[in-house]
Amino acid sequence: VQGHGMHGMGETMHIPFPFDEAEQQGDFSRVNMGIHTALRILRSKVDLQHFCGYVTMLNPWSRQANRKLSDASDGRVEFNLRTDSGILALSLLKIWLSLGFLSVVPTTELEWVPLELCFGIPLFSSELNQKVCRKIATHGLCRKESLQKLLHSSRKLSLQVLNFVHSFQEGIATLDQLHDAGSSSSLLQPFSADMGVPLPAKNLMFKEGVLSEWNGWSPSSV
């Protein structure tokens, strides 16, 4: 998401992967984000079944991150989780929700967009850490067969990333002319140390399904 934070931080949620079969079925909701159309497309482009990590989803229009809870009773309820009173308020909130005194604001699929795709085991959140570790165990990511598929997928992804970066260099041919990313033989060949990693040369903007060069003007329209 370009310009995230310019008009507010919005609300974010971390979705661990690999995705379970149940997470790819049903209707979209706050507790079933794996069915999001963008995540389905992402799974078709990137092998998330043999990698581990998480996808950060963003609701840029949500004010929940700033106020935590609104319109409860007659006014607003705000609390700081860094204080004992904030922890107590969070506990009470969970009780109120379970008893039906408050209702969770419904969310729609169009309100959420992918913000970040991260590979590996997260260390900033113990809860998310445990979720990803459980995914590793339940999906058998450490099995030899899974590791072989991971090796193939990681090489293919590396070529795709290099090809993308290389295609936006000034006066340099794309890596498609050097490697056929679709052939299995090229995926098994080691990278040349002399090739190096090309540095970005252009600012890119993805807007309304179109990827184009951005000259830096009119940030409000991005």
PAZAPA-4460 file (N, C-alpha, C; in steps of 0.05 Angstrom, whole numbers, plus 32768, in hexadecimal, padded with zeros to 4 digits):
% residues 222
    n_x    n_y    n_z   ca_x   ca_y   ca_z    c_x    c_y    c_z   seq   type   mol
   8011   7FE8   8000   8000   8000   8000   8012   8019   8000     1      V     A
   800F   8029   7FEC   8020   8041   7FE9   8015   8058   7FFA     2      Q     A
   8027   8065   8008   801F   807B   8019   8010   8073   8032     3      G     A
   8014   805B   803C   8007   8052   8054   800F   8063   806C     4      H     A
   7FFC   806D   807B   8002   807E   8092   7FFF   809B   808C     5      G     A
   7FFC   80A2   8072   7FFA   80BF   806B   7FE1   80CB   8077     6      M     A
   7FCB   80BC   8076   7FB1   80C6   8080   7FA7   80B6   8098     7      H     A
   7FB9   80A8   80A6   7FB2   8098   80BD   7FBC   807C   80BA     8      G     A
   7FBF   806E   80D0   7FCC   8053   80D0   7FB8   803E   80C9     9      M     A
   7F9E   8043   80CD   7F8A   802E   80C7   7F8C   8017   80DB    10      G     A
   7F82   8000   80D3   7F83   7FE8   80E4   7F91   7FD1   80D5    11      E     A
   7FA2   7FC3   80E2   7FB0   7FAD   80D6   7FAB   7F93   80E4    12      T     A
   7FAC   7F7D   80D5   7FAA   7F62   80E0   7FBF   7F50   80D3    13      M     A
   7FCB   7F3F   80E2   7FE0   7F2C   80D8   7FD3   7F11   80D3    14      H     A
   7FD6   7F07   80BB   7FCB   7EED   80B4   7FE2   7ED9   80AF    15      I     A
   7FE5   7EC5   80C1   7FFB   7EB2   80BD   7FF7   7E9F   80A7    16      P     A
   800C   7E95   809B   800A   7E80   8087   8021   7E6C   808B    17      F     A
   801E   7E53   8081   800B   7E49   806C   7FEE   7E4A   8076    18      P     A
   7FDC   7E4C   8063   7FC0   7E4D   8069   7FB5   7E30   806C    19      F     A
   7FA4   7E2C   8080   7F96   7E13   8083   7F80   7E11   806E    20      D     A
   7F76   7DF9   806A   7F61   7DF5   8057   7F48   7E05   805F    21      E     A
   7F42   7E05   8079   7F2A   7E13   8083   7F2C   7E31   807F    22      A     A
   7F44   7E3C   807E   7F48   7E58   807B   7F44   7E61   805E    23      E     A
   7F41   7E4E   804C   7F3D   7E55   8030   7F20   7E50   8027    24      Q     A
   7F0F   7E4D   803B   7EF3   7E47   8035   7EE1   7E5A   8045    25      Q     A
   7EC8   7E5B   803D   7EB5   7E6C   804C   7EB3   7E88   8042    26      G     A
   7EA7   7E99   8052   7EA3   7EB5   804C   7EB8   7EC6   805A    27      D     A
   7EBF   7EDD   804E   7ED2   7EEF   8059   7EC8   7EFC   8073    28      F     A
   7ED9   7EFD   8087   7ED3   7F0B   80A0   7EED   7F12   80AE    29      S     A
   7EEA   7F20   80C4   7F02   7F28   80D3   7F12   7F10   80DC    30      R     A
   7F05   7EFA   80E2   7F13   7EE2   80EB   7F18   7ECE   80D5    31      V     A
   7F10   7ED5   80BD   7F14   7EC3   80A6   7F1F   7ED3   808E    32      N     A
   7F36   7EDF   8092   7F41   7EF1   807D   7F50   7EE1   8067    33      M     A
   7F55   7EC8   806D   7F64   7EB8   8059   7F55   7EB5   803F    34      G     A
   7F3B   7EBA   803F   7F2A   7EB7   8027   7F2A   7ED0   8016    35      I     A
   7F38   7EE5   801F   7F39   7EFF   8011   7F43   7EFA   7FF4    36      H     A
   7F37   7F07   7FE1   7F3E   7F04   7FC5   7F5B   7F09   7FC0    37      T     A
   7F66   7F1E   7FCC   7F82   7F25   7FC8   7F94   7F0F   7FD2    38      A     A
   7F8D   7F02   7FE8   7F9D   7EEC   7FF3   7F9B   7ED4   7FE1    39      L     A
   7F84   7ECF   7FD5   7F82   7EB9   7FC2   7F93   7EBD   7FAA    40      R     A
   7F94   7ED6   7FA0   7FA6   7EDC   7F89   7FC3   7ED9   7F92    41      I     A
   7FC9   7EE3   7FAA   7FE5   7EE1   7FB4   7FED   7EC4   7FB6    42      L     A
   7FDC   7EB2   7FBF   7FE3   7E96   7FC1   7FE7   7E89   7FA5    43      R     A
   7FDA   7E94   7F91   7FDE   7E89   7F76   7FF8   7E93   7F69    44      S     A
   8003   7EA9   7F74   801B   7EB4   7F69   8034   7EAC   7F79    45      K     A
   8031   7EA9   7F93   8047   7EA3   7FA5   8040   7E89   7FB4    46      V     A
   8053   7E77   7FB6   804F   7E5E   7FC5   8050   7E63   7FE3    47      D     A
   8038   7E67   7FEE   8036   7E6C   800B   8032   7E52   801B    48      L     A
   802F   7E3C   800D   802A   7E22   801B   8044   7E16   8024    49      Q     A
   805B   7E1D   801A   8074   7E12   8022   8087   7E27   802F    50      H     A
   807D   7E40   8031   808B   7E55   8040   807B   7E58   805A    51      F     A
   8087   7E67   806D   8079   7E6F   8085   807C   7E8D   8088    52      C     A
   8069   7E99   8096   806A   7EB6   809A   804E   7EC1   809F    53      G     A
   804A   7EDA   8097   802F   7EE6   809B   802B   7EFC   8087    54      Y     A
   8012   7F02   8082   8009   7F18   8071   7FFB   7F2C   8083    55      V     A
   8004   7F45   8080   7FF7   7F5B   808F   7FE1   7F67   807E    56      T     A
   7FC8   7F66   8088   7FB2   7F72   807A   7FAC   7F8D   8086    57      M     A
   7FA4   7FA0   8075   7FA0   7FBC   807E   7F83   7FC5   8077    58      L     A
   7F76   7FD1   808B   7F5D   7FDF   8086   7F63   7FFD   8089    59      N     A
   7F6A   800B   8073   7F73   8027   8076   7F5D   803A   807F    60      P     A
   7F44   8032   807D   7F2E   8044   8085   7F25   803F   80A1    61      W     A
   7F30   802B   80AE   7F27   8025   80C9   7F33   8038   80DD    62      S     A
   7F23   8040   80F1   7F2C   8052   8107   7F30   8042   8120    63      R     A
   7F2D   8027   811E   7F2F   8016   8136   7F4A   8017   8142    64      Q     A
   7F5F   801B   8132   7F7A   801B   813D   7F7E   8033   8150    65      A     A
   7F6F   8049   814C   7F72   8060   815C   7F5F   8061   8174    66      N     A
   7F47   8057   8170   7F34   8059   8186   7F2E   803F   8194    67      R     A
   7F37   8028   8187   7F33   800E   8193   7F16   8005   8194    68      K     A
   7F05   8017   819F   7EE9   8010   81A1   7ED9   802A   81A1    69      L     A
   7EC3   802B   8191   7EB4   8043   8190   7E96   803D   8192    70      S     A
   7E87   8052   8198   7E6A   804F   8199   7E61   803A   81AD    71      D     A
   7E71   8035   81C2   7E69   8022   81D7   7E58   8032   81EA    72      A     A
   7E40   8028   81EF   7E2C   8037   81FF   7E27   8052   81F3    73      S     A
   7E2D   8068   8201   7E27   8082   81F7   7E3F   8091   81EE    74      D     A
   7E57   8087   81F3   7E6F   8096   81EC   7E85   8083   81E3    75      G     A
   7E9D   808E   81E3   7EB4   807F   81D9   7EC3   8072   81F1    76      R     A
   7ECE   805B   81EB   7EDE   804D   81FF   7EFA   804A   81F3    77      V     A
   7F0E   8057   81FF   7F29   8055   81F6   7F3B   804B   820D    78      E     A
   7F4F   803C   8206   7F61   8032   821A   7F7D   802E   820F    79      F     A
   7F90   802F   8221   7FAC   802C   8219   7FB6   8011   8223    80      N     A
   7FBE   7FFF   8211   7FC6   7FE4   8219   7FE0   7FE3   8228    81      L     A
   7FEE   7FFA   822A   8007   7FFB   8238   8003   7FFE   8256    82      R     A
   7FEB   8003   825F   7FE5   8007   827B   7FD5   7FF0   8286    83      T     A
   7FD5   7FED   82A1   7FC4   7FD8   82AD   7FA7   7FDC   82A7    84      D     A
   7F9E   7FF6   82A7   7F82   7FFB   82A2   7F7B   7FF4   8285    85      S     A
   7F8E   7FF7   8273   7F89   7FEF   8257   7F86   7FD1   8254    86      G     A
   7F96   7FC2   8262   7F94   7FA5   8262   7F79   7F9C   826D    87      I     A
   7F71   7FA9   8283   7F57   7FA3   8290   7F40   7FAA   827D    88      L     A
   7F42   7FC0   826F   7F2D   7FC8   825C   7F2B   7FB4   8246    89      A     A
   7F42   7FAA   823C   7F41   7F96   8227   7F34   7F7D   8230    90      L     A
   7F3A   7F75   8249   7F2D   7F5D   8254   7F0F   7F60   8256    91      S     A
   7F06   7F78   825F   7EEA   7F7D   8261   7EDC   7F7E   8246    92      L     A
   7EEB   7F89   8232   7EE0   7F8A   8217   7EDB   7F6E   820D    93      L     A
   7EED   7F5B   8212   7EE9   7F3F   8209   7ED1   7F33   8216    94      K     A
   7ECD   7F39   8230   7EB6   7F2E   823E   7E9C   7F3A   8233    95      I     A
   7E9C   7F54   822E   7E84   7F61   8223   7E7D   7F55   8207    96      W     A
   7E91   7F51   81F7   7E8C   7F46   81DD   7E81   7F2A   81DF    97      L     A
   7E8C   7F19   81F1   7E83   7EFE   81F4   7E66   7EFC   81FF    98      S     A
   7E5E   7F10   820F   7E43   7F11   821A   7E2F   7F1E   8208    99      L     A
   7E39   7F2A   81F2   7E27   7F36   81DF   7E1F   7F52   81E5   100      G     A
   7E2C   7F5F   81F9   7E26   7F7A   8200   7E30   7F8D   81EA   101      F     A
   7E46   7F85   81DC   7E51   7F95   81C7   7E53   7F83   81AE   102      L     A
   7E53   7F8E   8197   7E56   7F7F   817E   7E6E   7F89   816F   103      S     A
   7E7C   7F76   8162   7E93   7F7E   8151   7E89   7F8B   8138   104      V     A
   7E96   7FA1   8130   7E8E   7FAF   8118   7E93   7F9C   8100   105      V     A
   7E7F   7F97   80EF   7E84   7F85   80D9   7E97   7F91   80C5   106      P     A
   7EA6   7F80   80B7   7EBA   7F89   80A4   7EB4   7F7C   8089   107      T     A
   7EBC   7F89   8074   7EB8   7F7E   8059   7ED3   7F7A   804B   108      T     A
   7ED3   7F69   8037   7EEC   7F63   8029   7EF8   7F7B   801C   109      E     A
   7EE7   7F8D   8011   7EF1   7FA4   8003   7F00   7FB8   8015   110      L     A
   7EFB   7FB6   802F   7F09   7FC9   8042   7F26   7FC1   8047   111      E     A
   7F2D   7FA8   8040   7F48   7F9E   8047   7F59   7F9A   802F   112      W     A
   7F73   7FA1   8031   7F86   7F9D   801B   7FA0   7F92   8027   113      V     A
   7FAF   7F83   8018   7FC9   7F79   8022   7FDD   7F90   8026   114      P     A
   7FEA   7F91   803C   7FFE   7FA6   8041   801A   7F9B   803F   115      L     A
   801F   7F83   8049   803A   7F78   804B   803A   7F5A   804B   116      E     A
   804D   7F4E   803D   8051   7F31   803D   806C   7F2C   8049   117      L     A
   806D   7F1D   805F   8086   7F18   806E   808A   7EFA   8070   118      C     A
   80A3   7EF1   806A   80AA   7ED5   806D   80BA   7ED1   8087   119      F     A
   80B7   7EBA   8093   80C6   7EB3   80AB   80B5   7EB4   80C4   120      G     A
   80C2   7EB0   80DB   80B4   7EAF   80F4   80B5   7ECB   8101   121      I     A
   809F   7ED8   8107   809F   7EF2   8113   80A7   7EF1   8130   122      P     A
   80B6   7F06   8139   80BF   7F07   8154   80B2   7F1E   8164   123      L     A
   80A3   7F2F   8157   8098   7F46   8164   807E   7F40   8173   124      F     A
   8072   7F29   816D   8059   7F22   817A   805A   7F04   8182   125      S     A
   8057   7EFE   819B   8058   7EE2   81A4   8040   7ED3   819A   126      S     A
   8029   7EE0   8198   8011   7ED2   818E   8014   7ECB   8171   127      E     A
   801E   7EDE   8160   8022   7ED9   8144   8038   7EC4   8140   128      L     A
   804D   7EC6   8151   8063   7EB3   8150   8059   7E97   8154   129      N     A
   8048   7E93   8168   803D   7E78   816D   802B   7E6E   8156   130      Q     A
   801C   7E80   814A   800A   7E78   8134   801B   7E6F   811C   131      K     A
   8030   7E7D   8116   8041   7E75   80FF   804F   7E5B   8105   132      V     A
   8059   7E58   811E   8067   7E3F   8125   8053   7E27   8124   133      C     A
   803B   7E2B   812C   8027   7E15   8129   8022   7E0F   810C   134      R     A
   8022   7E23   80FB   801F   7E1E   80DE   8035   7E0D   80D3   135      K     A
   804E   7E13   80DC   8065   7E04   80D3   8062   7DE6   80DB   136      I     A
   8059   7DE1   80F3   8056   7DC6   80FD   803F   7DB7   80EF   137      A     A
   8028   7DC4   80ED   8010   7DB6   80E2   8013   7DB1   80C4   138      T     A
   8021   7DC3   80B6   8024   7DBF   8099   803E   7DB0   8092   139      H     A
   804D   7DA8   80A6   8065   7D98   80A1   8079   7DA6   808F   140      G     A
   807F   7DBF   8094   8091   7DCE   8083   80AE   7DC4   8085   141      L     A
   80B4   7DB5   809A   80D0   7DAC   809E   80D4   7D90   8091   142      C     A
   80C0   7D85   8085   80C3   7D6B   8078   80D4   7D6F   805E   143      R     A
   80E2   7D5A   8056   80F4   7D5B   803F   80E5   7D63   8026   144      K     A
   80CE   7D57   8022   80BE   7D5D   800A   80B6   7D7B   8009   145      E     A
   80AE   7D86   8020   80A6   7DA2   8021   80BE   7DB4   801D   146      S     A
   80D5   7DAC   8027   80ED   7DBD   8024   80F6   7DBD   8007   147      L     A
   80F3   7DA7   7FF9   80FA   7DA6   7FDC   80E8   7DB9   7FCC   148      Q     A
   80CE   7DB9   7FD3   80BC   7DCB   7FC5   80C2   7DE8   7FCC   149      K     A
   80CA   7DED   7FE5   80D2   7E08   7FEE   80EA   7E12   7FDF   150      L     A
   80FD   7E00   7FDA   8115   7E08   7FCB   810E   7E10   7FAF   151      L     A
   80FD   7E01   7FA2   80F5   7E07   7F87   80E5   7E22   7F86   152      H     A
   80D3   7E25   7F99   80C3   7E3D   7F9A   80D3   7E56   7FA0   153      S     A
   80E6   7E54   7FB2   80F7   7E6B   7FB9   8108   7E74   7FA2   154      S     A
   8113   7E61   7F93   8123   7E68   7F7B   8112   7E75   7F66   155      R     A
   80FA   7E6B   7F62   80E8   7E77   7F4F   80E0   7E93   7F57   156      K     A
   80DA   7E97   7F71   80D3   7EB1   7F7B   80EA   7EC5   7F78   157      L     A
   8102   7EBB   7F7E   811A   7ECD   7F7B   811D   7ED7   7F5F   158      S     A
   811A   7EC5   7F4C   811C   7ECD   7F2F   8106   7EE1   7F28   159      L     A
   80EE   7EDD   7F32   80D8   7EEF   7F2C   80DD   7F0B   7F38   160      Q     A
   80E8   7F0C   7F50   80EE   7F26   7F5D   8105   7F34   7F4D   161      V     A
   811A   7F25   7F46   8130   7F31   7F37   8126   7F3A   7F1C   162      L     A
   8115   7F2B   7F10   810B   7F33   7EF6   80FA   7F4C   7EF8   163      N     A
   80EA   7F4F   7F0D   80DA   7F66   7F11   80EB   7F7F   7F15   164      F     A
   80FF   7F7D   7F27   8110   7F94   7F2C   8121   7F9B   7F13   165      V     A
   812A   7F86   7F06   813B   7F8B   7EEF   812C   7F97   7ED8   166      H     A
   8112   7F92   7ED6   8102   7F9C   7EC0   80FD   7FBA   7EC2   167      S     A
   8103   7FC6   7ED9   80FF   7FE3   7EDC   811A   7FF1   7EDF   168      F     A
   812F   7FE6   7ED3   8149   7FF3   7ED3   814C   8003   7EB9   169      Q     A
   815D   8017   7EBA   8161   8027   7EA2   8174   801A   7E8F   170      E     A
   816A   8013   7E76   817B   8008   7E62   8186   7FED   7E67   171      G     A
   8178   7FDC   7E77   8181   7FC1   7E7D   816B   7FAE   7E74   172      I     A
   8173   7F99   7E67   8160   7F85   7E5E   8156   7F75   7E76   173      A     A
   813E   7F6B   7E74   8132   7F5C   7E8A   813F   7F41   7E8D   174      T     A
   813C   7F35   7EA4   8147   7F1A   7EA9   8139   7F05   7E99   175      L     A
   8123   7F0B   7E8D   8115   7EF7   7E7C   8127   7EF0   7E65   176      D     A
   8138   7F02   7E5C   814A   7EFC   7E47   8162   7EEB   7E50   177      Q     A
   8166   7EE9   7E6A   817C   7EDA   7E74   8173   7EBF   7E80   178      L     A
   815B   7EBF   7E8C   8151   7EA7   7E99   8134   7EA3   7E90   179      H     A
   812D   7E8B   7E8B   8111   7E83   7E87   8106   7E7A   7EA1   180      D     A
   80F7   7E8C   7EAF   80ED   7E86   7EC9   80DA   7E6F   7ECA   181      A     A
   80CF   7E68   7EB3   80BC   7E52   7EB2   80C9   7E37   7EAF   182      G     A
   80E2   7E36   7EA7   80EF   7E1C   7EA3   80FC   7E12   7EBD   183      S     A
   80F9   7DF8   7EC1   8104   7DEC   7EDA   8122   7DED   7EDA   184      S     A
   812F   7DEC   7EC2   814C   7DEB   7EC2   8158   7E04   7ECC   185      S     A
   814C   7E1B   7EC5   8157   7E35   7ECE   8153   7E39   7EEC   186      S     A
   813E   7E2D   7EF7   813A   7E2F   7F14   814E   7E21   7F24   187      L     A
   815A   7E0C   7F18   816E   7DFC   7F27   818A   7E07   7F24   188      L     A
   818E   7E1B   7F12   81A9   7E26   7F0E   81AE   7E3B   7F23   189      Q     A
   81C7   7E3B   7F2F   81CD   7E4F   7F44   81D0   7E6A   7F37   190      P     A
   81CB   7E7F   7F47   81CE   7E9A   7F3D   81EC   7EA1   7F3A   191      F     A
   81F2   7EB1   7F26   820D   7EBA   7F21   8214   7ED0   7F35   192      S     A
   822B   7ECD   7F41   8234   7EE2   7F54   823A   7EFC   7F47   193      A     A
   8241   7EFB   7F2C   8247   7F13   7F1E   822E   7F23   7F16   194      D     A
   8217   7F16   7F17   81FE   7F23   7F0F   81F7   7F38   7F23   195      M     A
   81F9   7F32   7F3D   81F2   7F45   7F52   81D4   7F4A   7F53   196      G     A
   81CC   7F5C   7F64   81B0   7F64   7F67   81AD   7F80   7F5C   197      V     A
   819D   7F84   7F47   819A   7F9F   7F3C   818B   7FB1   7F4F   198      P     A
   8194   7FCA   7F50   8187   7FDD   7F62   8170   7FEB   7F54   199      L     A
   815B   7FF2   7F63   8144   7FFF   7F56   814C   801A   7F4A   200      P     A
   8140   8020   7F33   8147   8039   7F25   812E   804A   7F20   201      A     A
   8116   8040   7F26   80FE   8050   7F21   80EB   804D   7F39   202      K     A
   80DC   8063   7F3D   80C6   8061   7F51   80AD   8056   7F43   203      N     A
   80A1   8042   7F50   808A   8035   7F43   8071   803B   7F53   204      L     A
   805A   803C   7F45   8040   8040   7F52   802D   802C   7F46   205      M     A
   801F   801E   7F58   800A   800B   7F50   7FEF   8017   7F58   206      F     A
   7FE0   801F   7F43   7FC6   802C   7F48   7FB1   8022   7F35   207      K     A
   7F9B   8019   7F40   7F84   8010   7F30   7F8C   7FFA   7F1D   208      E     A
   7F9D   7FE8   7F27   7FA5   7FD0   7F18   7FBB   7FD5   7F03   209      G     A
   7FC7   7FED   7F03   7FDB   7FF4   7EEF   7FF5   7FFB   7EFD   210      V     A
   800B   7FEE   7EF5   8026   7FF5   7F00   8033   8008   7EED   211      L     A
   803C   801F   7EF8   8048   8034   7EE7   805E   8042   7EF7   212      S     A
   806E   8052   7EE9   8083   8061   7EF6   8076   807A   7F03   213      E     A
   8080   8080   7F1B   8075   8097   7F2A   808A   80AD   7F2B   214      W     A
   8082   80C5   7F24   8095   80DC   7F23   8097   80EB   7F3E   215      N     A
   8087   80E2   7F52   8088   80EE   7F6C   8074   8104   7F71   216      G     A
   8064   810B   7F5D   8051   8121   7F60   8036   8116   7F68   217      W     A
   8025   8128   7F73   800A   8122   7F7B   8008   810A   7F8E   218      S     A
   8015   810A   7FA5   8013   80F3   7FB7   7FF7   80EE   7FC1   219      P     A
   7FE6   8103   7FC2   7FCB   80FF   7FCC   7FBA   80EE   7FBA   220      S     A
   7FC2   80EC   7FA1   7FB2   80DC   7F8E   7FBB   80C0   7F8C   221      S     A
   7FD1   80B9   7F9B   7FDC   809D   7F9A   7FCA   808B   7FAA   222      V     A
***
